[in-house]
Amino acid sequence: MAFLKRIGLFVLTNVLVMVTIGIVWSLVSRFLGLAGLNSYIPFLMAFCLVWGMGGAFISLLMSKWMAKMFHGVKIIEPNNQNPELRALVNKVHDFARRAQLPKMPEVGIYESVDINAFATGPSKSNSLVAVSTGLLQRMNEKEIDGVLAHEVAHIANGDMVTMTLIQGIVNAFAMFFSRILANLVASNVEERYREIVRFAVTILGDIAFTLLGSIVVNYFSRRREFRADAGGAKYSSRENMIAALQKLRSVYDLPIPPEEGQTATLMISNRDKGGLAKLFMTHPPLEVRIQALQSGRI
């Protein structure tokens, strides 16, 4: 029921925001003498809402499969003959029980020199925790415990659902504004060039507004990391969570490629960036997260 309530809240929020935009646009267009576009706005709002949120739901349902394909994750069975891999599954399931998850997550491993892990899946009852080979090779037992507890906290907090739906809302806005801009620009050129201009501005607008929207998505991604750190400290221990983050910080000067792709917001960390690039970071700086744990703020 909590899963349905969360989805319902985001859908309702998106509908209300889109309706508000429609009302504001109607007032602005009348003031600017653009009333001819009013009949186009309701259709465009519905189109963007369906595609933006529909894409989010599809992405959510395919998240585990996509993560497995993108990273080449191999699922570890609980009765695996390798004692180290079997212990890894047992640890994840132990943290999942502490978090009171309704069903144990799948546990997987993928080949990467990067020290990282991620959690994904469409719900708390259908989730995956995956760790890199680099993490298992270069972290000790306490540090691994901190990472695994952090990822289980993401599942318990419903972060995969939340982030996917926020992305869907942002996509709907990007589609809406890019098409409004395209129609405004196209209406001011010669008729023979109108369709070409409309198409070009739509594509450029989709890219530009999506990039701007990613600032919003990444802001929420950074905020939820503190909650997952708090959960990691709760399900494992504060010392283990701090040790894991300190290990990640200690290796960031090494030539290890940063994570890329759709699962960037699902990883336990990414590399710190400066200037405007900070707006596009999916995770807060490690130093800030460590200080928050040490000070007891989370």
Salt bridges, closest charged atoms under 4 A:
ASP94 OD2 - ARG98 NH2 2.84
GLU106 OE1 - LYS64 NZ 2.71
GLU106 OE1 - LYS68 NZ 3.07
GLU141 OE2 - LYS91 NZ 3.47
GLU143 OE1 - LYS247 NZ 2.97
ASP145 OD1 - LYS91 NZ 3.02
ASP159 OD2 - HIS154 ND1 2.62
GLU190 OE1 - ARG192 NE 3.14
GLU195 OE2 - ARG198 NH1 2.57
ASP206 OD1 - ARG179 NH1 2.94
GLU225 OE1 - HIS150 NE2 3.00
GLU225 OE2 - HIS154 NE2 3.12
GLU225 OE2 - ARG224 NE 2.88
GLU225 OE2 - HIS283 NE2 3.45
GLU225 OE1 - ARG289 NH2 3.45
ASP229 OD1 - HIS150 ND1 2.89
ASP229 OD2 - ARG289 NE 2.82
GLU287 OE1 - ARG249 NH1 2.05
